[in-house]
Amino acid sequence: MAQLTLKSKEKENDTVILENQLTKTQQLFRDKWLYILLIPGALYFILFKYLPMWGGILISFQDYSPFRGFWDSEWVGFDHFINFFQNPDFFRLLRNTLILALYDLIFFFPAPIIIALMLNELRIQFFKRTIQTLVYIPPHFMSWVIIASITYVFLTTSGGAINALVEYFTGEQINFLSSPEWFRPMIIGQVIWKETGWGGTVIFLAALASVSAEQYEAAIMDGAGRFRRMWHVTLPALRSTIVILLILRLGNFLDQGFQQIFLMTNSLNRSVADVFDTYVYFVGITQGMFSYSTAVGLFKAVVGIILIYGADYLAKKMGQTGLF
């Protein structure tokens, strides 16, 4: 057994030496088919992501007019950013967006991890796969329009099922749909119901599939119960996945999803419902302020980049695997 281990280590060392001896050109030629497979994806990002992004960055520093185009529109420098930061609505939008983002990070981000840990403990495969299907496929593939409609049917004061139960036990109804106090819990509840299955049954369970059964057997031999096996074997196996997904989530920290917020907003809860995404729509589309709304979007993107690199730096400082 020891001889086999030594031989395998020698083969690994020989492979590393051979890799170091190959030039970059030789490595590129050796892996040419992999790079050819990469071409369609690269073209997609270049044509539909990077080129439009360049146009968006450009017009945020202009008084853009569709009739004049990118190059002939008047340059105004940082005027749109200054107007945005001096706008009385800026701090209200920032507060609403940050509160929803923190709720999302605190309540939604751990939910897929909890679901994955619970599903991983199931031993009957048929039951496990059935639960995976039920919590993943129906909610994840529903549009926000359908989810908003379901929410209205359950929470409306005009015969809603939830409000009927509340009235039965308390004698009065709660106006969930129009109350500013209930808007944020309602939004986070929708997100948890819709997206928890995707993360818990696909991403994290896929990461858990790579955990060797020998680790669980060794923990059982050491007398570890189910909770301690989860704490010392399962969670460490998910650590790198959790860190990477957290970094990616911070990149979209100020993105709260236009469609969901827009569908659940009304005149009574607008004070807490207005976020950057809906503000961009109302200012950019309905009022035609293209450059101003693009400057708002660029501000969000810059904050996201700073958070990604900051989180990646901290993750590496703490000994975790980062993105870069």
C-alpha positions as CSV (number, residue, x, y, z in Angstrom):
1,M,0.0,0.0,0.0
2,A,2.8,2.3,0.9
3,Q,4.6,1.5,-2.4
4,L,1.4,2.4,-4.4
5,T,1.2,5.7,-2.5
6,L,4.8,6.5,-3.3
7,K,4.4,5.7,-7.0
8,S,1.3,7.9,-7.2
9,K,3.1,10.8,-5.6
10,E,6.0,10.3,-8.0
11,K,3.6,10.4,-11.0
12,E,2.1,13.6,-9.6
13,N,5.5,15.2,-9.3
14,D,6.4,14.1,-12.8
15,T,3.2,15.7,-14.1
16,V,3.9,19.0,-12.3
17,I,7.5,19.1,-13.7
18,L,6.1,18.5,-17.2
19,E,3.5,21.2,-16.8
20,N,6.2,23.7,-15.8
21,Q,8.5,22.8,-18.7
22,L,5.7,23.5,-21.3
23,T,5.6,27.0,-22.7
24,K,2.4,29.0,-22.8
25,T,2.1,28.4,-26.5
26,Q,2.5,24.7,-26.1
27,Q,-0.1,24.6,-23.3
28,L,-2.5,26.7,-25.5
29,F,-2.0,24.3,-28.5
30,R,-2.4,21.3,-26.2
31,D,-5.8,22.6,-24.9
32,K,-6.9,24.1,-28.2
33,W,-10.3,22.2,-28.2
34,L,-11.2,23.6,-24.8
35,Y,-10.5,27.1,-26.0
36,I,-12.6,26.5,-29.2
37,L,-15.5,25.4,-26.9
38,L,-15.0,28.7,-25.1
39,I,-15.5,30.9,-28.2
40,P,-19.4,30.9,-28.2
41,G,-19.5,31.9,-24.6
42,A,-16.8,34.6,-25.0
43,L,-18.6,36.0,-28.0
44,Y,-21.9,36.2,-26.1
45,F,-20.3,38.2,-23.3
46,I,-18.4,40.5,-25.7
47,L,-21.5,41.3,-27.9
48,F,-24.2,41.4,-25.3
49,K,-22.4,42.4,-22.1
50,Y,-19.2,44.3,-22.6
51,L,-20.1,46.4,-25.6
52,P,-23.4,47.5,-24.1
53,M,-21.6,48.2,-20.9
54,W,-19.2,50.5,-22.7
55,G,-22.1,52.4,-24.2
56,G,-23.7,52.7,-20.7
57,I,-20.5,54.0,-19.2
58,L,-20.2,56.5,-22.0
59,I,-23.6,58.1,-21.9
60,S,-23.5,58.5,-18.1
61,F,-21.0,61.3,-18.7
62,Q,-23.1,62.9,-21.5
63,D,-26.4,64.7,-22.0
64,Y,-27.3,61.8,-24.3
65,S,-29.8,62.3,-27.1
66,P,-30.9,59.2,-29.2
67,F,-31.0,61.5,-32.2
68,R,-27.4,62.6,-31.8
69,G,-25.9,59.3,-30.8
70,F,-23.0,58.4,-28.6
71,W,-20.4,60.5,-30.2
72,D,-22.3,63.7,-30.9
73,S,-24.1,64.1,-27.6
74,E,-22.8,66.9,-25.3
75,W,-20.3,65.9,-22.7
76,V,-21.3,67.0,-19.1
77,G,-18.7,65.1,-17.1
78,F,-19.8,64.3,-13.5
79,D,-22.9,66.5,-13.6
80,H,-25.4,63.6,-13.4
81,F,-23.6,62.0,-10.5
82,I,-23.5,65.3,-8.6
83,N,-27.2,65.8,-9.2
84,F,-28.0,62.3,-8.1
85,F,-26.0,62.6,-4.8
86,Q,-27.6,66.0,-4.1
87,N,-31.1,64.7,-4.9
88,P,-33.3,64.7,-1.8
89,D,-34.5,61.2,-2.8
90,F,-30.9,59.8,-2.7
91,F,-30.7,58.9,1.0
92,R,-34.3,57.5,1.0
93,L,-33.4,55.3,-2.0
94,L,-30.1,54.2,-0.4
95,R,-31.8,53.4,2.9
96,N,-34.5,51.3,1.3
97,T,-32.1,49.5,-0.9
98,L,-29.6,48.8,1.9
99,I,-32.3,47.5,4.3
100,L,-33.7,45.1,1.7
101,A,-30.2,44.0,0.8
102,L,-29.4,43.3,4.5
103,Y,-32.6,41.4,5.0
104,D,-31.8,39.4,1.9
105,L,-28.3,38.6,3.3
106,I,-29.5,37.8,6.8
107,F,-32.6,35.8,6.1
108,F,-32.4,34.5,2.5
109,F,-28.7,33.7,2.1
110,P,-28.6,31.0,4.9
111,A,-31.9,29.4,3.7
112,P,-30.5,27.3,0.9
113,I,-27.7,26.1,3.2
114,I,-30.3,25.0,5.7
115,I,-32.4,23.2,3.1
116,A,-29.3,21.5,1.7
117,L,-28.3,20.3,5.2
118,M,-31.8,19.0,5.9
119,L,-32.0,17.2,2.5
120,N,-28.6,15.7,3.0
121,E,-29.8,14.0,6.1
122,L,-32.6,12.1,4.3
123,R,-31.7,8.5,3.6
124,I,-34.8,7.4,1.5
125,Q,-33.8,8.5,-2.0
126,F,-37.3,8.6,-3.4
127,F,-38.5,10.9,-0.6
128,K,-35.4,13.0,-1.0
129,R,-35.8,13.5,-4.7
130,T,-39.5,14.2,-4.4
131,I,-38.8,17.0,-1.8
132,Q,-36.0,18.4,-4.1
133,T,-38.4,18.6,-7.0
134,L,-41.2,20.2,-5.0
135,V,-39.1,22.9,-3.4
136,Y,-37.1,23.7,-6.6
137,I,-39.0,23.3,-9.9
138,P,-42.4,24.9,-9.2
139,P,-41.3,28.1,-7.4
140,H,-38.0,28.8,-9.3
141,F,-39.6,28.7,-12.8
142,M,-42.6,30.8,-11.9
143,S,-42.5,34.4,-13.1
144,W,-42.8,37.3,-10.6
145,V,-46.1,38.2,-12.1
146,I,-47.6,34.8,-11.0
147,I,-45.9,35.1,-7.6
148,A,-47.3,38.6,-7.1
149,S,-50.8,37.3,-8.1
150,I,-50.5,34.4,-5.6
151,T,-49.4,36.9,-2.9
152,Y,-52.4,39.1,-3.7
153,V,-54.8,36.2,-3.5
154,F,-53.5,35.1,-0.1
155,L,-53.0,38.5,1.5
156,T,-55.8,40.7,0.2
157,T,-58.3,42.0,2.7
158,S,-61.1,41.1,0.2
159,G,-61.3,37.4,0.9
160,G,-57.6,36.5,1.2
161,A,-57.0,33.1,2.9
162,I,-54.3,34.5,5.2
163,N,-56.4,37.5,6.2
164,A,-59.4,35.2,6.8
165,L,-57.3,33.2,9.3
166,V,-56.0,36.4,10.9
167,E,-59.5,37.7,11.3
168,Y,-60.8,34.4,12.6
169,F,-58.2,34.4,15.5
170,T,-57.9,38.1,16.2
171,G,-61.1,39.6,15.0
172,E,-59.5,42.1,12.6
173,Q,-57.6,42.1,9.3
174,I,-54.1,43.2,8.4
175,N,-53.5,45.2,5.3
176,F,-50.3,43.4,4.2
177,L,-50.3,44.7,0.6
178,S,-50.5,48.4,1.5
179,S,-48.7,48.5,4.8
180,P,-45.2,49.9,4.8
181,E,-44.3,47.8,7.8
182,W,-45.2,44.6,6.0
183,F,-43.6,45.4,2.7
184,R,-40.0,44.3,3.4
185,P,-41.0,41.0,5.2
186,M,-43.3,40.3,2.3
187,I,-40.6,40.8,-0.3
188,I,-38.0,38.7,1.5
189,G,-40.7,36.0,2.1
190,Q,-41.3,35.9,-1.7
191,V,-37.6,35.6,-2.5
192,I,-37.1,32.8,0.1
193,W,-40.1,30.8,-1.3
194,K,-39.0,31.3,-4.9
195,E,-35.2,30.8,-4.8
196,T,-34.3,28.7,-1.8
197,G,-34.9,25.5,-3.6
198,W,-32.5,26.5,-6.4
199,G,-29.6,27.1,-4.1
200,G,-30.4,24.3,-1.6
201,T,-31.2,21.5,-4.0
202,V,-28.9,22.3,-6.9
203,I,-25.8,24.3,-5.8
204,F,-25.2,23.2,-2.3
205,L,-26.3,19.5,-2.7
206,A,-23.9,19.3,-5.7
207,A,-21.1,20.5,-3.5
208,L,-22.1,17.9,-0.8
209,A,-22.0,15.2,-3.4
210,S,-18.2,15.4,-3.5
211,V,-17.9,14.6,0.3
212,S,-16.4,11.2,0.8
213,A,-18.6,8.7,2.7
214,E,-15.4,7.6,4.5
215,Q,-15.4,10.9,6.4
216,Y,-18.9,10.2,7.8
217,E,-17.9,6.7,8.6
218,A,-14.8,7.9,10.5
219,A,-16.9,10.4,12.4
220,I,-19.4,7.7,13.3
221,M,-16.5,5.5,14.5
222,D,-15.3,8.4,16.7
223,G,-18.7,8.5,18.3
224,A,-20.0,11.7,16.6
225,G,-23.8,12.1,16.5
226,R,-25.7,13.5,13.6
227,F,-25.4,17.1,14.6
228,R,-21.6,16.9,15.2
229,R,-21.2,15.1,11.8
230,M,-23.1,18.0,10.2
231,W,-20.9,20.5,12.0
232,H,-17.5,18.9,11.5
233,V,-17.9,17.2,8.1
234,T,-20.8,18.6,6.1
235,L,-20.4,22.4,6.8
236,P,-16.6,22.4,6.2
237,A,-17.3,20.7,2.9
238,L,-19.6,23.6,2.0
239,R,-17.3,26.4,3.2
240,S,-15.6,27.2,-0.1
241,T,-19.0,27.2,-1.9
242,I,-20.6,29.4,0.7
243,V,-17.7,31.9,0.5
244,I,-17.7,32.1,-3.3
245,L,-21.5,32.6,-3.4
246,L,-21.4,35.2,-0.7
247,I,-18.8,37.2,-2.7
248,L,-20.9,36.9,-5.8
249,R,-24.0,38.0,-3.8
250,L,-22.2,41.1,-2.5
251,G,-21.5,42.0,-6.2
252,N,-25.3,42.4,-6.6
253,F,-25.8,43.9,-3.2
254,L,-27.7,47.0,-4.5
255,D,-29.7,45.0,-7.0
256,Q,-33.1,44.1,-5.5
257,G,-34.8,43.1,-8.7
258,F,-37.0,45.6,-10.5
259,Q,-39.9,43.3,-11.5
260,Q,-40.7,42.0,-8.0
261,I,-40.5,45.4,-6.3
262,F,-42.4,47.1,-9.1
263,L,-45.3,44.6,-9.0
264,M,-45.6,44.9,-5.2
265,T,-45.4,48.7,-5.0
266,N,-48.4,50.9,-4.6
267,S,-49.1,54.5,-3.5
268,L,-49.4,53.5,0.2
269,N,-46.1,51.6,0.6
270,R,-44.0,53.7,-1.8
271,S,-42.1,55.3,1.0
272,V,-40.3,52.0,1.7
273,A,-40.6,50.4,-1.7
274,D,-38.7,52.9,-3.8
275,V,-35.2,51.4,-4.5
276,F,-32.5,52.2,-7.1
277,D,-33.9,49.7,-9.6
278,T,-37.4,51.2,-9.6
279,Y,-36.0,54.7,-9.5
280,V,-34.0,54.0,-12.7
281,Y,-37.2,52.8,-14.4
282,F,-39.3,55.8,-13.4
283,V,-36.6,58.4,-14.2
284,G,-35.0,56.8,-17.2
285,I,-37.9,55.2,-19.1
286,T,-41.0,57.2,-18.1
287,Q,-39.2,60.6,-18.0
288,G,-36.6,60.0,-20.7
289,M,-33.6,60.9,-18.6
290,F,-31.3,58.3,-20.1
291,S,-28.0,59.7,-19.1
292,Y,-29.1,60.4,-15.5
293,S,-30.5,56.9,-15.0
294,T,-27.4,55.4,-16.5
295,A,-25.3,57.3,-14.0
296,V,-27.4,55.7,-11.2
297,G,-26.8,52.3,-12.7
298,L,-23.0,53.0,-13.0
299,F,-23.0,54.0,-9.3
300,K,-24.5,50.6,-8.4
301,A,-22.0,48.8,-10.5
302,V,-19.0,50.6,-8.9
303,V,-20.3,49.8,-5.5
304,G,-20.7,46.1,-6.5
305,I,-17.1,45.9,-7.8
306,I,-15.8,47.5,-4.6
307,L,-17.7,44.9,-2.5
308,I,-16.6,42.0,-4.7
309,Y,-12.9,42.9,-4.4
310,G,-13.2,43.8,-0.8
311,A,-14.9,40.5,0.1
312,D,-12.4,38.5,-2.0
313,Y,-9.5,40.2,-0.2
314,L,-11.0,39.5,3.2
315,A,-11.7,35.8,2.3
316,K,-8.1,35.2,1.2
317,K,-6.9,36.9,4.4
318,M,-9.0,34.5,6.4
319,G,-7.5,31.5,4.5
320,Q,-10.5,30.9,2.3
321,T,-10.6,30.5,-1.5
322,G,-11.5,33.7,-3.4
323,L,-12.6,34.5,-6.9
324,F,-9.4,36.0,-8.2
